[in-house]
Amino acid sequence: MVKRNALLISFLFLLAACSSDPLLVDVSDVEVNIAFERFDQKMAAAKSPEEMSRINEELLATGDELYEYYVSDMLRAGNVHDDSIGVYLYYFVTDTIMRAVFDDIDLKFGDFTIWQDEITNAFKHFKYHLPEEKLPEKVITYNSAFNYGVVSTEKYIGVGLEMYLGADNRTIQRIGFPMFMKEKMNQDYLLVDICHSWLISNVVGEDRGETFLSSMIYYGKLRYAVDAMLPEMEDSYKIRYTPEEYEWALISEYNIWSFLVDMNYIYSTEAKVKLRYFEEAPTTVDMEGSPGRIGQFIGWQIVKQYMEKNPDVTVAELLKETNESKILKAYKPQENE
């Protein structure tokens, strides 16, 4: 077995070395230590309000400000220091609908070992490409009552596992989310959301660009950084598209770019224009059959071409590059034959 593993590691290293993709790197020697806490399982195990009060104290000690945010903002259950908090949280976990949700979480994510390995591997890539940036100390899972998928603090990542149970889940089918959102509430997007959340909260910040171009470059850099953390994942999932949506975008790339240029959007500062092309939506305005957030997609393609034409630029250098015109200059979308 040891010999087989050694051969496998050697093969993977050789594959990475020979690949033309600079993001397919060998991270076997990168050290990353991330703890994992299952708040959902601990809370679901409470047998009484009194026991829940004790669990509340334990989770507060290990979850710090993330746990306080979880209880007060996600669950809206009040202050974690209130004497009655055990009662409120016990009502939450014993509610008929929530009990079904906890059971479904345990059925799909009861054994989190594979996910721990995948998350750790993503942050090994993060450390390889961005060695100066901080890593999360802990990943905490919980049932957010369908309020949040992933949130990040300066130290922790919180994951609402109920948001990834699948569109066919009995509870998700009943809740009032739009269908285009329900279709993405599955585990295919879990790793992407974790990477995306940590990068925004602790590396690149929120999009504050004044122009359409600024937002394209911002999201292009963000998606490229996600790509660097998850190089083996299908590209469609990295931008939260279905494979069919991503295929449409790829085929239509030249026409999309031509449309944006013809409409004089590239340097537009109109907030409503940015809203149409960068925010979550079932489709993009004026583009029949398109997925939403098409401005993010084009931004990613712009950054990809820039990096392809500048192979000596690292991911860290890309994120620090402030010359948007320099990045845009490398972009030459090809017209479909």
PEMO-V720271 format. One record per pair of residues at least 24 apart in sequence whose C-alpha atoms are under 6 Angstrom apart, sorted by the first residue. I is the first residue (numbers start at 1). J is the second residue. D is the distance in whole Angstrom. If there is no record, write none. Layout:
{{I/J/D} {I/J/D}}
This chain:
{{23/228/5} {23/231/6} {24/231/6} {30/124/6} {34/137/5} {34/138/5} {35/138/5} {36/138/6} {36/139/5} {36/140/6} {37/140/5} {38/141/5} {39/141/6} {39/142/5} {40/142/4} {40/143/6} {44/93/6} {49/86/5} {49/87/5} {49/90/5} {52/86/5} {53/86/4} {74/144/6} {74/147/6} {122/229/5} {122/230/6} {125/229/5} {126/229/5} {129/315/6} {130/316/6} {152/197/6} {152/198/6} {180/282/6} {192/238/6} {210/269/6} {211/267/5} {211/268/5} {211/269/5} {212/266/5} {212/267/6} {212/268/5} {213/266/5} {213/267/6} {216/295/6} {216/296/6} {216/299/4} {217/299/5} {219/296/5} {219/299/6} {220/299/4} {220/300/4} {220/303/5} {245/291/6} {254/333/5} {254/334/6} {254/335/5} {302/331/5} {305/331/6} {306/330/5}}
